[in-house]
Amino acid sequence: MPSLSLSLPSPPKLAPSSSSSSKPHNSEPLTRSFSVPQLHKAISALQFSPHQNSRLHLVNSSLLLKACIRSRNFHLGKLIHHKLIDSGLHLDSVLLNSLISLYSKCGDWETALSIFQSMGDGRRDLVSWSAMISCFANNNMEFDALVTFLDMLENGLYPNEYCFTAVIRSCSNANYASIGRGIFGFVLKTGYFDSDVCVGCALIDMFVKGSSDMDSARLVFEKMRERNVVTWTLMITRFAQLGCPGDAIDYFFNMLLSGYKPDRFTLTSVLSACAELKWLKLGQQLHSWVIRSGLASDVCVGCSLVDMYAKCAADGSIENSRKVFDSMPDHNVMSWTALITGYVQGDGQDQEAIKLFCDMLQGHIAPNHFTFSSVLKACANLPDLCFGEQLHAQAFKLGLSSVNCVGNSLINMYARSGRMECARKSFDILFEKNLVSYNTIVDAYAKTSDSEEAFEFFHEIEHTGIGANSFTFASLLSGAASIGAIGKGEQIHARVLKSGFGSDQCINNALVSMYSRCGNIEAALQVFSDMGDRNVISWTSIITGFAKHGFVTKALKMFYEMLETGVKPNEVTYIAVLSACSHAGLIDEGWRHFNSMYEIHGVVPRMEHYACMVDLLGRSGSLSEAIEFINSMPFKADALVWRTFLGSCQVHGNTELGEHAAKMILEQQPNDPAAYILLSNLYASEGHWEEVAAIRKNMKQRNLIKEAGCSWIEVENQVHKFHVGDTSHPQAQKIYDELNELAVRIKKVGYVPNTDFVLHDVEDEQKEQYLFQHSEKIAVAFALISTPTSKPIRVFKNLRVCGDCHAAIKYISLVTGREIVVRDANRFHHFKEGICSCNDYW
C-alpha cells in the first residue's frame, strides 16, 4: 500500500466506455499531447494492474496529470489522484510534485500542503519546495511562502530560477517589499538574474506592486539579457496601471522597434493608456491593427476599445463605443461594464446606462462590483433614487455593498440626494476603508455644508495612519468655502503647508476658491500669485473670484493675462467672464465675449452661457431683448434660463413677462418651488395679494416648501446661523438691543426703511418691524458685538440680499466705521464707508 493517505471530496467518476475497456492497455508510455476529449478518454481508460510495469503506470499518470494542469481540467486531475490512491502504487517525487501543483492551481492549498508534508525529507526535492512556495504565493499566503523558502535553505537546498520566481512573487506587496529587495541581492549573488526571463518579470512586478518603484523596475528591465513579448507587455501594463500612460506608450513603440509583435494583452494595455491620455488618433490606429491581427473578436481587446472610444470622445458621444460593443461576437461582464461605464461618463446618458444594465441581466450575465459601482453613479445623477435603492438591495444580497468601489458609489449617490444618514451607513459597513472611501465621505459632508462632520473624518484619517492626499484637502477646503468658514479654511491651509502639499496645483486651486468664496479676495490673489504652476482651473478660479466680488475690471484683466500666457479658456472660464460682465452691466463687452468664445477658442456655448446672457440683458432692464434672445436659442431653453429671466422680471416689476417665464418653468419642472416663490414675490411687490394667496395655496396643495432664508457668520471658528426674527441665540437680547441702537443711528444719517421689500399684507409700522428682523441684519448686529473692530465682518446668506438690507448695511458701515462683506446667492457685496462695491447694481 502507498504511504500517502489523503481525505478528499470524491469527484464524480467517469465511467469507462465499453469500447475502451475491451481494448488491451497500451504497454508504451504516453508521449503525445491531448485534446480535452482525448484527455477524458485516456483518463477513463486508465487502469492499474499489478501484472504490469508500475514504472509505466507512474509515467503515464504523470503525463496525464500534467496535461490536466496545462488545460486547467482540475477535476480530471483529482480523478487521476483518486485512481492512484486506489491503486496502492508507491508514488514517486515527480508525480507528487505534480499533485502539489494541481491543488495549488485550483486553490486547495491545504491538500497541497498535506501532500508536501507526507513526502518527508527523503522524497522532497527542489521542485517540491518550489511548488509549495509557489502554492503559498498563489493563494495570498506570502508569509508562509517566505517561511517555507527559509526552511528549504536550512535543509541545505539552494534555489534555482523557478524557486526564486515563486518567492519573489510572495514579496510583491507593501508588507514584504523590503524582504524582496534582500532576495534580489541573493539572486544577483547566485547568478540567476540572467538565467530565466521569469525571474526578471517577477522582479519587475515586485518593485512595482511592492513599492511603486518604477525606476528599479525599469533598471531590471534594461539589465535583462533576454526579453520577450511577455516582458515588454508587463512593463507597458505596469506603467499604465501606475498612472504613467505616456511611458507605457513609449515602451510599446520601443517594443515594435525591437521587432516584437504585440499580442492581445499588449494591445489591451496600450489601448488603456490611450484612453487615459485621450489620444483618439493613436487609439484608432491600434483599432485598425487589432482588426488586421484578427483580434477584433477578443473580449478583453474589445473591452479596451469600448473604454478607449468612450473616454476619448470630445463631445461625450458613446456612438463609437457602442459600435465596437455591438460588433463583438461574445460579451462578458467586462464588456457590459465597459459600455455601461462609457454611458455614465457621457453627458446625460444615465438612463441608457441603466437600460443596458437591465439588458445585461436579461442576458443572464451576473454583474460584478465594478458594474454596480458604475450603474450606481448613473442613479446618483437621477432625481428619483428608487432604482438606486433597488440596486443597493441587490448588491447587499450578493455581498458586494461592503466592497470599496460599490460602497463609495453608494455614499456618493445618497449624499447627492441629501440622505447623509444612508451615506454614513454605507460608509460604516465597508469591509476595508481606504483613502478613497474616506475622501468620498469627507467630500459628501463637505458638499452638504456639514464641515464639522467632514473635519471629524479628516482627524480619523490621520489617526488611522492612512494619511490625507490632495483630494482630501481639496474637499475640506470646499467644505469650508461652502459655509464661509474662513477660520477653518486657514487652519486647513496651515495643515497643507505642514504636510508638504504647499506646491500641489489641485490644492492651490482649492485655496484660491476657498479664500474667494469666504470673502477674502486679497488672500485668494496672494495664493494665485505664489503659484508656480497654473492651469485653466487656476485662472478660472481667480477670474470667478473677482467677478463674484464685483471687481469686474480685475476679472477681465486676469482673463486677458490668461490668454497672453497661452492658457486656453474652457466652458467654466467663459461662465466667469460673462458673469463678470453681467454684474457690471457691460452689455457690449458681454456680447463680444459670447460671440468670440466659439469663433476664437472653439468653446461651444452651453445652456449656462445662454443663461448668463439672459442675466446680463435682464439685469440691465432689457427684458424685451432678453426674451428675443431666448426665442432665438439653437435649443429649447431650460428651467435655468427661464428662472434667470423670471428673477429679472421681479427686479424690474414686469408682471406680464414674469408670468410667461413662470409658465415656461413649470411646464418643465411642475414642482419647482423657486418658480412659485419668484412669481409670488413679483405679485407681492406689485400689491397683487390675491394672486400671492393663490400661489401659496397651490404650493401647499403640492407639498412644496419654500427654502427658508438664513444668514450665518463665523466667530472664533464657530458658525452662528440666524433666521428671520430669530430669538434662539444665547445672546439674542444683546443682538436686538444692538439692532435697535443701529436703527436710530442710521436713520439720523439718512436711512429710510423701504417697506416695499416686506412681502406681506400688513400695516406699514409692522412692515418696518419685519425689516429689522431679516436674518442678514441680525447677523451683522451679532458680528458688531462679537468681533474686534479691526477685523472685517463677513456675513453669508443663502438667498439674494433684499434691497432694504442692502441699503441699511451701507449706512451701518458708515456709522460704525466697519468693513462689512456680505455673500448672497449671487455675489459678494463689500460695504465700506457707506458705499457698496456693486454700485447698487445687482
C-alpha positions in Angstrom: 0.0 0.0 0.0 1.3 3.5 -0.7 2.4 5.7 2.2 0.3 8.6 1.0 -3.1 8.8 2.7 -5.4 11.8 1.9 -9.0 12.6 2.7 -10.5 14.2 -0.4 -14.1 15.0 -1.5 -14.8 12.4 -4.2 -15.3 13.9 -7.6 -17.8 12.2 -9.8 -16.1 9.2 -11.5 -16.2 9.0 -15.3 -17.4 5.5 -16.3 -15.0 4.0 -18.9 -16.7 3.4 -22.3 -17.3 -0.2 -23.4 -15.0 0.3 -26.4 -12.0 1.4 -24.4 -12.4 -1.3 -21.8 -12.4 -4.0 -24.4 -9.1 -2.8 -25.8 -5.8 -4.1 -24.4 -3.9 -1.5 -22.4 -1.0 0.2 -24.2 2.2 -1.0 -22.7 4.1 2.0 -24.1 4.3 5.4 -22.3 2.1 8.2 -23.5 4.2 10.8 -25.2 1.8 13.0 -27.3 -0.3 16.0 -26.2 -4.0 15.6 -25.7 -7.1 17.4 -26.7 -9.8 17.7 -24.0 -12.0 14.8 -25.4 -8.8 12.7 -25.7 -7.9 13.5 -22.2 -11.3 12.4 -20.9 -11.0 9.2 -22.8 -7.4 8.5 -21.7 -8.3 9.0 -18.0 -11.4 6.9 -18.3 -9.3 4.1 -19.7 -6.6 4.5 -17.1 -6.4 1.3 -15.0 -3.7 -0.1 -12.9 -2.8 -3.8 -12.9 -0.4 -5.5 -10.5 0.9 -7.6 -13.5 2.0 -4.5 -15.5 5.1 -2.3 -15.1 4.4 0.0 -12.2 7.0 2.5 -13.6 5.0 2.7 -16.8 1.9 3.4 -14.7 3.6 6.3 -12.9 5.0 7.8 -16.2 1.6 7.7 -17.9 -0.2 9.1 -14.8 2.4 11.9 -14.6 1.9 12.8 -18.3 -1.9 12.8 -17.9 -1.7 14.8 -14.7 0.4 17.5 -16.3 -2.0 17.6 -19.3 -4.8 18.2 -16.8 -2.9 21.1 -15.2 -2.0 22.7 -18.5 -5.6 22.5 -19.7 -6.9 23.6 -16.3 -9.1 20.5 -16.1 -8.5 20.2 -12.3 -11.5 17.9 -11.8 -9.9 15.3 -14.1 -6.6 15.8 -12.3 -8.3 15.0 -9.0 -9.8 11.9 -10.6 -6.3 10.6 -11.5 -5.2 11.2 -7.9 -8.1 9.1 -6.6 -7.2 6.3 -9.0 -3.6 6.4 -7.9 -4.7 6.2 -4.2 -6.9 3.2 -5.0 -4.1 1.5 -7.0 -1.8 1.3 -3.9 1.2 2.3 -6.0 4.1 4.0 -4.3 4.1 7.4 -5.8 7.5 9.0 -6.8 8.6 12.6 -6.3 7.7 13.6 -9.9 4.1 12.6 -9.5 3.7 14.1 -6.0 5.2 17.4 -7.2 2.6 17.5 -10.0 -0.1 16.8 -7.4 1.1 19.8 -5.3 0.9 22.0 -8.5 -2.5 20.6 -9.3 -4.0 21.5 -5.9 -2.1 24.8 -5.8 -3.6 26.0 -9.0 -7.2 25.1 -8.0 -6.8 26.9 -4.7 -6.8 23.9 -2.4 -3.6 24.8 -0.5 -4.5 22.5 2.5 -4.3 19.4 0.3 -1.2 20.6 -1.4 0.5 21.1 2.0 -0.7 17.7 3.2 0.9 16.0 0.1 4.1 18.0 0.7 4.3 17.1 4.4 3.6 13.4 3.6 6.6 13.3 1.3 9.1 13.5 4.2 12.7 14.7 3.7 13.5 11.6 1.7 11.3 12.4 -1.3 11.2 16.2 -1.2 13.5 17.8 -3.8 14.0 21.3 -5.1 10.9 21.0 -7.3 8.8 20.0 -4.3 9.9 23.0 -2.2 9.5 25.4 -5.2 6.0 24.0 -5.9 5.0 24.6 -2.2 6.4 28.1 -2.1 4.6 28.8 -5.4 1.4 27.4 -3.9 1.5 29.7 -0.9 2.3 32.7 -3.2 -0.6 31.9 -5.5 -3.0 31.7 -2.5 -2.0 35.1 -0.9 -0.1 33.4 1.9 3.1 35.4 1.4 4.3 34.9 5.0 4.0 31.0 4.7 5.8 31.2 1.3 8.8 33.1 2.9 8.9 30.7 5.9 8.9 27.7 3.5 11.7 29.3 1.5 13.8 29.8 4.7 13.1 26.2 5.7 14.3 25.0 2.3 17.6 26.8 2.8 18.0 25.3 6.3 17.5 21.9 4.7 20.6 22.5 2.5 18.8 23.1 -0.8 19.8 26.1 -3.0 17.1 27.8 -5.0 17.0 27.8 -8.8 15.3 30.2 -11.2 11.8 28.7 -10.6 12.2 28.8 -6.9 13.4 32.4 -7.0 10.5 33.4 -9.2 8.0 31.9 -6.7 9.5 33.5 -3.6 9.9 36.9 -5.3 6.2 36.8 -6.2 5.4 36.5 -2.5 7.2 39.8 -1.9 5.1 41.7 -4.5 3.3 43.7 -1.8 4.0 46.6 0.5 4.3 44.3 3.6 7.2 42.2 2.2 8.8 44.5 -0.4 11.9 45.1 1.9 12.4 41.4 2.2 12.1 41.2 -1.6 15.0 43.6 -2.0 17.1 41.3 0.1 16.1 38.3 -2.1 17.0 40.4 -5.1 20.5 40.7 -3.7 20.6 36.9 -3.2 19.5 36.5 -6.9 22.4 38.7 -8.1 25.0 36.8 -6.0 23.9 33.4 -7.2 23.9 34.5 -10.8 20.2 33.5 -11.5 19.2 37.0 -12.6 20.1 36.2 -16.2 19.1 32.6 -16.1 15.4 32.9 -16.9 13.1 35.7 -18.2 10.6 34.7 -15.5 13.0 35.9 -12.7 13.2 39.3 -14.3 9.4 39.6 -14.8 8.9 38.6 -11.1 11.4 41.3 -10.0 9.7 43.9 -12.1 6.3 43.0 -10.5 7.9 43.0 -7.1 9.2 46.6 -7.4 6.0 47.9 -9.0 3.4 46.2 -6.8 5.5 46.3 -3.6 6.7 49.9 -3.5 5.5 51.5 -6.8 9.2 51.8 -7.7 9.2 52.2 -11.4 12.8 53.3 -11.5 14.0 50.0 -10.1 11.6 48.1 -12.4 13.0 50.0 -15.3 16.6 49.1 -14.3 15.7 45.4 -14.0 14.1 45.5 -17.5 17.1 47.3 -19.0 19.6 44.8 -17.5 17.7 41.7 -18.7 19.7 39.9 -21.4 16.6 38.1 -22.7 13.2 39.8 -23.3 10.1 38.5 -24.9 6.6 39.7 -25.6 5.6 38.9 -22.0 8.3 41.1 -20.6 7.5 44.1 -22.8 3.8 43.7 -22.1 4.5 43.6 -18.4 6.3 46.9 -18.5 3.6 48.5 -20.6 0.9 47.2 -18.3 2.5 48.3 -15.1 3.3 51.8 -16.3 -0.3 52.2 -17.5 -1.6 51.0 -14.1 0.6 53.3 -12.1 -0.6 56.4 -13.9 2.2 56.8 -16.4 0.3 56.2 -19.7 2.8 58.2 -21.7 5.7 55.9 -20.6 3.5 52.9 -21.4 3.1 54.1 -24.9 6.8 54.8 -25.3 7.6 51.2 -24.3 5.0 50.0 -26.8 6.8 51.8 -29.6 10.2 50.6 -28.4 8.8 47.1 -28.4 7.8 47.4 -32.0 11.2 48.8 -33.0 12.8 45.8 -31.3 10.9 43.5 -33.6 8.3 42.1 -31.2 4.7 41.6 -32.3 2.2 42.7 -29.7 -0.4 40.1 -28.5 -3.9 40.7 -27.2 -2.6 41.5 -23.7 -0.2 44.1 -25.1 -2.9 45.8 -27.1 -5.3 45.8 -24.2 -2.8 47.7 -22.0 -1.7 50.2 -24.6 -5.4 50.9 -25.5 -6.0 51.6 -21.8 -3.0 54.1 -21.9 -4.5 55.8 -24.9 -7.9 56.1 -23.1 -6.2 57.8 -20.1 -4.4 60.3 -22.4 -7.5 60.7 -24.6 -5.3 60.0 -27.7 -8.0 59.1 -30.1 -5.9 59.1 -33.2 -3.4 56.5 -31.8 -6.4 54.5 -30.4 -7.9 54.4 -33.9 -4.6 53.2 -35.4 -4.5 50.5 -32.8 -8.1 49.5 -33.6 -7.0 49.1 -37.2 -4.1 46.9 -36.0 -6.5 44.8 -33.9 -8.7 44.2 -37.0 -5.7 43.2 -39.2 -4.3 41.0 -36.4 -7.6 39.0 -36.2 -8.1 40.1 -32.6 -11.3 42.0 -33.1 -13.4 39.2 -31.6 -11.3 39.0 -28.4 -13.3 40.1 -25.4 -10.5 41.8 -23.5 -9.4 43.8 -26.5 -13.0 44.7 -27.3 -13.5 45.9 -23.7 -10.4 48.2 -24.0 -11.7 49.6 -27.3 -15.1 50.3 -25.8 -13.4 52.1 -22.9 -11.0 54.0 -25.2 -13.7 55.4 -27.5 -15.8 56.4 -24.5 -13.0 58.3 -22.8 -11.6 59.9 -26.0 -14.9 61.2 -27.3 -14.6 65.0 -27.1 -18.3 65.6 -27.2 -19.2 62.9 -24.7 -20.6 60.7 -27.5 -20.7 56.9 -26.9 -21.5 56.1 -30.5 -18.2 54.5 -31.5 -18.0 52.6 -28.2 -21.5 51.2 -29.0 -20.4 50.2 -32.5 -17.4 48.2 -31.1 -19.7 46.6 -28.5 -22.3 45.6 -31.0 -19.7 44.1 -33.3 -18.3 41.8 -30.6 -19.5 38.2 -31.1 -19.4 37.4 -27.4 -20.0 39.5 -24.3 -19.0 39.0 -20.7 -19.4 41.1 -17.6 -16.3 43.2 -18.5 -17.6 44.2 -21.9 -21.1 45.1 -20.5 -19.5 47.0 -17.6 -17.1 48.9 -20.0 -20.1 50.1 -22.1 -22.2 51.0 -19.1 -19.3 53.0 -17.7 -19.0 54.8 -21.0 -22.6 55.9 -20.9 -22.2 57.0 -17.3 -19.2 59.1 -18.3 -21.2 60.6 -21.2 -23.3 63.7 -20.8 -26.8 63.0 -19.7 -26.9 59.3 -20.8 -27.6 57.8 -17.3 -31.0 56.3 -18.3 -29.3 54.4 -21.2 -26.7 53.1 -18.8 -29.5 51.8 -16.6 -31.3 50.2 -19.6 -28.0 48.5 -20.6 -27.7 47.1 -17.0 -31.2 45.6 -17.3 -30.4 44.2 -20.7 -27.3 42.6 -19.2 -29.3 40.9 -16.5 -31.8 39.6 -19.1 -28.8 38.1 -20.9 -28.1 36.1 -17.8 -24.7 37.9 -17.2 -24.1 38.4 -13.5 -22.9 41.9 -12.6 -19.7 42.3 -10.5 -18.7 45.0 -8.1 -17.4 47.3 -11.0 -20.8 47.0 -12.7 -22.6 48.0 -9.6 -20.2 50.9 -9.0 -20.8 52.3 -12.5 -24.6 51.9 -12.6 -24.9 53.4 -9.1 -23.1 56.5 -10.4 -25.8 56.8 -13.1 -28.5 56.5 -10.4 -26.8 59.4 -8.4 -27.5 61.7 -11.4 -31.2 61.0 -11.4 -33.8 62.8 -9.3 -35.5 59.6 -8.3 -33.5 57.1 -6.2 -36.0 54.3 -6.5 -33.8 52.2 -8.9 -30.7 53.1 -6.9 -32.3 51.7 -3.7 -33.2 48.5 -5.6 -29.6 48.2 -6.8 -28.4 48.7 -3.2 -30.6 45.9 -2.0 -29.3 43.6 -4.8 -25.7 44.5 -4.1 -26.3 43.8 -0.4 -27.8 40.3 -1.2 -24.7 39.5 -3.3 -22.4 40.6 -0.6 -21.0 43.5 -2.7 -22.2 46.5 -0.8 -19.2 46.3 1.6 -16.7 46.3 -1.3 -14.9 49.7 -1.6 -15.9 50.8 -5.1 -19.6 49.8 -4.6 -19.7 51.4 -1.1 -18.1 54.6 -2.4 -20.7 54.9 -5.2 -23.5 54.3 -2.6 -22.1 57.1 -0.4 -22.0 59.5 -3.4 -25.5 58.5 -4.5 -27.1 59.1 -1.1 -25.1 62.2 -0.4 -26.1 63.9 -3.6 -29.8 63.4 -2.7 -29.2 64.8 0.8 -29.7 61.5 2.6 -26.5 61.6 4.6 -27.7 59.1 7.2 -27.8 56.4 4.4 -24.5 57.6 3.1 -23.0 57.3 6.6 -24.4 53.7 6.9 -22.9 52.8 3.5 -19.5 54.0 4.8 -19.8 52.2 8.1 -20.4 48.8 6.6 -17.4 48.9 4.3 -15.3 45.8 4.9 -12.0 47.7 4.5 -11.9 51.5 4.4 -9.2 53.0 2.3 -8.3 56.6 1.5 -10.8 56.7 -1.4 -13.6 55.7 1.0 -12.6 58.4 3.5 -12.3 61.0 0.7 -15.8 60.1 -0.6 -17.5 60.6 2.8 -15.4 63.7 3.5 -16.4 65.2 0.2 -20.0 64.2 0.8 -20.2 66.0 4.1 -18.3 69.0 2.7 -20.8 69.4 -0.1 -23.8 69.2 2.3 -22.2 72.1 4.3 -21.6 69.8 7.3 -18.0 70.8 7.7 -17.8 69.7 11.3 -18.5 66.1 10.3 -16.1 66.4 7.4 -13.4 67.5 9.8 -14.1 64.6 12.2 -13.4 62.2 9.4 -10.3 64.1 8.5 -9.0 63.6 12.0 -9.9 59.9 11.7 -7.9 59.6 8.5 -4.9 61.0 10.4 -5.4 58.7 13.4 -5.6 55.6 11.3 -2.3 56.4 9.7 -3.8 56.3 6.1 -2.7 59.9 5.5 -4.6 62.6 3.6 -3.9 63.4 0.0 -4.6 66.4 -2.2 -8.2 65.3 -2.8 -8.9 65.2 1.0 -7.5 68.7 1.5 -9.4 70.0 -1.6 -12.7 68.5 -0.2 -12.1 70.1 3.2 -11.4 73.4 1.6 -14.6 73.1 -0.4 -16.5 72.4 2.8 -15.0 75.5 4.5 -15.8 77.6 1.4 -19.4 76.4 1.2 -20.3 77.8 4.6 -17.8 80.7 4.5 -15.8 79.3 7.4 -12.6 81.2 6.7 -11.1 80.3 10.1 -11.3 76.6 9.3 -10.0 77.3 5.8 -7.0 79.0 7.3 -6.4 76.0 9.6 -6.5 73.6 6.6 -4.1 75.9 4.7 -1.6 75.6 7.6 -2.1 71.8 7.7 -1.5 71.7 3.9 1.8 73.6 4.3 2.9 71.3 7.2 2.0 68.2 5.2 4.2 69.2 2.3 1.4 69.9 -0.2 2.1 73.6 -0.5 3.1 73.3 -4.2 0.2 71.0 -5.1 -1.7 72.6 -8.0 -5.0 71.0 -7.1 -4.9 72.2 -3.5 -3.7 75.7 -4.5 -6.7 75.9 -6.9 -9.0 74.9 -4.0 -7.3 77.5 -1.7 -7.9 80.3 -4.3 -11.6 79.2 -4.5 -11.9 78.9 -0.7 -10.5 82.4 0.1 -12.5 83.9 -2.6 -15.8 82.3 -1.5 -15.1 83.1 2.1 -14.9 86.8 1.2 -11.1 87.3 1.3 -10.3 88.0 -2.3 -6.9 89.5 -1.3 -5.8 86.2 0.2 -7.1 84.4 -2.9 -5.0 86.6 -5.1 -1.9 86.0 -2.9 -2.2 82.3 -3.2 -2.7 82.6 -7.0 0.3 84.9 -7.3 2.5 82.5 -5.4 1.6 79.5 -7.6 4.5 78.3 -9.7 2.3 76.2 -12.0 -1.1 77.4 -13.1 -3.7 75.7 -15.3 -7.0 76.8 -16.7 -8.7 75.9 -13.3 -6.3 78.2 -11.5 -7.1 81.2 -13.8 -10.8 80.4 -13.9 -10.9 80.3 -10.0 -9.4 83.8 -9.7 -11.4 85.3 -12.5 -14.6 83.8 -10.9 -13.5 85.3 -7.6 -13.0 88.8 -8.9 -16.3 88.5 -10.8 -18.3 87.4 -7.8 -16.8 90.2 -5.7 -17.8 92.8 -8.2 -14.2 93.7 -9.3 -15.1 93.3 -13.0 -12.1 95.3 -14.3 -9.7 93.0 -12.5 -11.6 89.9 -13.6 -11.4 90.8 -17.3 -7.7 91.9 -16.9 -7.0 88.4 -15.5 -8.8 86.8 -18.4 -6.7 88.7 -21.0 -3.5 87.8 -19.0 -4.5 84.2 -19.1 -4.8 84.4 -22.9 -1.4 86.0 -23.2 0.2 83.1 -21.3 -1.2 80.7 -23.8 -3.8 79.0 -21.5 -6.9 78.2 -23.4 -10.2 79.1 -21.7 -12.8 76.4 -21.2 -16.6 76.5 -20.7 -16.3 77.4 -17.0 -13.9 80.3 -17.7 -16.5 81.8 -20.1 -19.2 81.5 -17.5 -17.0 83.5 -15.1 -16.3 86.2 -17.8 -19.9 86.5 -18.8 -21.0 86.7 -15.1 -18.4 89.5 -14.6 -20.0 91.4 -17.5 -23.4 90.8 -16.0 -22.5 92.1 -12.6 -21.3 95.4 -14.1 -23.9 95.7 -16.8 -21.2 95.6 -19.6 -23.6 94.6 -22.4 -21.3 95.3 -25.3 -18.4 93.5 -23.6 -20.6 90.5 -22.8 -21.8 90.2 -26.4 -18.2 90.4 -27.7 -17.1 87.5 -25.4 -20.2 85.4 -26.1 -19.7 85.7 -29.9 -15.9 85.0 -29.7 -15.9 82.0 -27.4 -16.6 79.6 -30.3 -15.1 81.6 -33.2 -11.7 82.1 -31.5 -11.4 79.4 -28.8 -13.7 76.7 -30.1 -15.9 76.7 -26.9 -19.4 75.8 -27.9 -21.9 77.9 -25.8 -23.9 75.7 -23.5 -27.2 76.4 -21.6 -25.2 78.1 -18.8 -23.7 80.6 -21.2 -27.1 81.5 -22.6 -28.4 81.9 -19.0 -25.5 84.3 -18.4 -26.5 86.4 -21.4 -30.1 86.4 -20.3 -29.0 87.6 -16.9 -26.8 90.3 -18.5 -29.7 91.6 -20.6 -32.4 91.2 -17.9 -30.4 92.7 -15.1 -29.9 95.8 -17.2 -33.7 96.1 -17.8 -33.5 95.0 -21.5 -36.3 92.4 -20.9 -37.6 92.5 -24.5 -34.2 91.9 -25.9 -33.7 89.1 -23.4 -36.9 87.3 -24.4 -35.9 87.7 -28.1 -32.6 86.2 -27.3 -34.2 83.2 -25.5 -36.5 82.6 -28.5 -33.5 82.6 -30.9 -31.5 80.0 -29.0 -30.4 76.9 -31.0 -32.0 74.6 -28.5 -35.0 74.8 -26.1 -34.3 77.0 -23.1 -34.4 75.0 -19.9 -35.7 76.0 -16.5 -32.4 77.6 -15.5 -32.7 80.2 -18.4 -36.3 80.9 -17.6 -35.7 81.1 -13.9 -32.9 83.7 -14.6 -35.3 85.7 -16.7 -38.1 85.5 -14.1 -35.7 86.9 -11.5 -35.0 89.9 -13.8 -38.8 90.4 -14.2 -39.2 90.5 -10.4 -36.4 93.1 -10.1 -37.9 95.3 -12.8 -41.6 94.6 -11.9 -42.7 93.2 -15.2 -45.6 91.0 -14.3 -46.6 90.0 -17.8 -43.2 88.6 -18.8 -42.8 87.2 -15.3 -46.0 85.2 -15.7 -44.8 83.9 -19.0 -41.4 82.9 -17.6 -43.1 81.1 -14.7 -45.3 79.2 -17.1 -42.3 78.0 -19.1 -40.5 76.9 -15.9 -43.5 74.9 -14.6 -44.0 73.2 -17.9 -40.6 71.6 -17.5 -40.5 71.4 -13.7 -44.0 71.5 -12.3 -42.8 71.0 -8.8 -40.1 73.7 -8.8 -40.7 75.8 -5.7 -38.3 78.6 -6.9 -40.7 79.4 -9.8 -43.7 79.8 -7.4 -41.7 81.9 -5.0 -40.3 84.3 -7.6 -43.7 84.8 -9.1 -45.3 85.3 -5.7 -42.7 87.9 -4.8 -43.3 89.6 -8.1 -47.1 89.8 -7.3 -46.4 90.9 -3.8 -44.1 93.7 -4.9 -46.9 94.9 -7.1 -49.5 94.6 -4.3 -51.4 91.7 -6.0 -52.2 89.9 -2.8 -55.0 87.7 -4.2 -52.5 86.2 -6.7 -50.0 85.8 -3.8 -52.5 83.9 -1.8 -53.5 81.7 -4.7 -49.8 80.7 -5.3 -49.2 79.9 -1.6 -52.3 77.8 -1.6 -51.2 75.9 -4.7 -47.8 75.3 -3.2 -49.4 74.0 0.0 -51.5 71.6 -2.1 -48.4 70.3 -3.9 -46.4 70.0 -0.6 -43.8 72.4 -2.0 -41.7 74.0 0.7 -40.0 77.4 0.3 -36.3 77.4 1.2 -36.0 79.3 4.4 -33.8 82.4 4.2 -30.9 82.3 6.7 -27.6 84.1 7.3 -24.6 83.0 9.2 -21.2 84.2 10.4 -18.1 82.5 11.7 -16.8 83.8 15.0 -13.8 82.1 16.7 -14.1 79.0 14.4 -17.8 78.6 15.3 -20.6 79.2 12.8 -23.6 81.1 14.1 -26.7 80.8 12.0 -29.8 83.1 12.1 -33.3 83.0 10.5 -35.9 85.8 10.2 -36.9 87.0 13.6 -34.6 84.5 15.3 -34.5 84.7 19.1 -32.9 81.3 19.7 -29.3 82.6 20.1 -27.9 82.8 23.6 -27.1 86.5 23.0 -30.5 87.3 21.4 -31.2 90.1 23.8 -27.9 91.8 23.2 -28.3 91.4 19.4 -31.7 93.1 19.4 -30.5 95.8 21.6 -27.7 96.4 19.1 -30.2 96.4 16.3 -32.5 99.0 18.0 -29.5 101.2 18.6 -28.3 100.8 14.9 -31.8 101.7 13.7 -31.7 105.0 15.5 -28.1 105.8 14.3 -28.6 105.0 10.6 -31.9 106.9 10.5 -30.1 110.0 11.7 -27.7 109.8 8.6 -30.4 109.3 6.0 -31.7 105.7 6.1 -35.4 105.3 5.3 -36.9 101.8 5.6 -38.2 100.6 2.2 -41.3 98.6 3.1 -41.8 97.5 -0.5 -39.5 94.6 0.4 -41.9 93.3 3.0 -43.9 90.8 1.0 -46.8 90.5 3.5 -50.1 92.3 3.5 -49.7 94.1 6.9 -49.6 97.7 8.2 -46.6 99.9 7.4 -45.5 100.0 11.1 -45.4 96.3 11.3 -43.6 96.1 7.9 -40.8 98.2 9.4 -40.5 95.8 12.4 -40.3 92.9 9.9 -37.5 94.6 8.0 -35.3 94.8 11.1 -35.9 91.1 11.8 -34.2 90.0 8.5 -31.5 87.4 9.1 -28.7 89.4 7.5 -29.3 92.4 9.8 -29.3 90.1 12.8 -26.0 88.5 11.7 -24.4 91.9 11.2 -25.6 93.1 14.7 -24.2 89.9 16.2 -20.8 90.5 14.5 -20.7 94.0 15.8 -20.9 92.9 19.4 -18.7 89.8 18.9 -15.7 90.7 16.7 -12.8 93.1 17.1 -13.3 96.5 15.4 -10.2 96.0 13.3 -11.4 92.9 11.5 -13.8 92.9 8.5 -17.3 91.4 9.2 -18.1 88.6 6.8 -21.8 87.5 6.6 -23.2 84.8 4.3 -26.8 84.4 3.1 -28.4 81.5 1.2 -30.7 83.8 -0.8 -30.4 87.1 -2.6 -30.0 90.0 -0.1 -33.1 92.2 0.0 -32.9 95.8 -1.2 -33.7 97.3 2.2 -31.0 95.2 4.0 -28.5 96.3 1.3 -29.3 100.0 2.0 -29.3 99.5 5.8 -25.9 97.8 5.8 -24.4 100.6 3.7 -25.4 103.0 6.4 -24.2 100.6 9.2 -20.8 100.5 7.6 -20.8 104.4 7.6 -21.9 104.9 11.3 -19.7 102.1 12.7 -16.6 102.5 10.5 -16.6 98.7 10.0 -15.9 97.0 6.7 -18.8 94.5 6.0 -18.7 91.8 3.4 -21.9 90.0 2.5 -22.1 87.0 0.3 -25.6 86.2 -1.0 -26.8 83.6 -3.5 -25.4 85.6 -6.5 -22.4 87.6 -5.5 -20.4 89.5 -2.8 -21.1 93.0 -1.6 -18.2 94.9 0.0 -19.6 97.7 2.2 -17.2 100.4 3.3 -17.9 104.0 4.5 -21.4 103.9 3.2 -20.6 102.6 -0.3 -21.1 99.1 -1.8 -18.7 97.5 -4.4 -21.8 96.6 -6.5 -22.6 100.3 -7.0 -26.2 99.4 -6.2 -26.3 97.3 -9.4 -27.1 93.7 -8.6 
